[in-house]
Amino acid sequence: MGPAARRDLTLEAEEELTGVWRRRRSLDLAVLLPLLGGLGVLPPLVGLFTADVRLFGAPLIVVYLFGLWLLLIVAARLLAGRLSRLQDRPGAAGEPDDGAG
């Protein structure tokens, strides 16, 4: 096996590892997103927005909660699209088996 063939194998292995890494990072983010959303509605953080201030005619706390809700929806949609693209890639099914099953 010549140096060019070894280089090609190394590049293929690196691309496969990068794909696995991206998928795992995306799955980690999928777990983290609802937790961050839950933290966003805890009283200590929501309490920061209870001031008697109106934004666009609505109390600041309402704008914050609906903004957080919208942000979570958009983030979940983007993450779902990314996970779908990573799942559809060739070689996505060739991830290392964890032995469960």
PEWO-V743959 format. One line per field, one symbol per residue. ss: DSSP state (A for helix, B for strand, O for the rest). burial: + if it has 16 or more other ideal C-beta (glycine too) atoms within 10 Angstrom, else -. Layout:
ss = ???
burial = ???
//
This chain:
ss = OOAAAAAAAAAAAAAAAAAAAAAAAAAAAAAAAAAAAAAAOOAAAAAAAOOOOBBOOBBAAAAAAAAAAAAAAAAAAAAAAAAAAAAAOOOAAAOOOOOOO
burial = ------------------++--+--+----------+--+--------+-----------+-++---+---+------+--++--+---------------
//
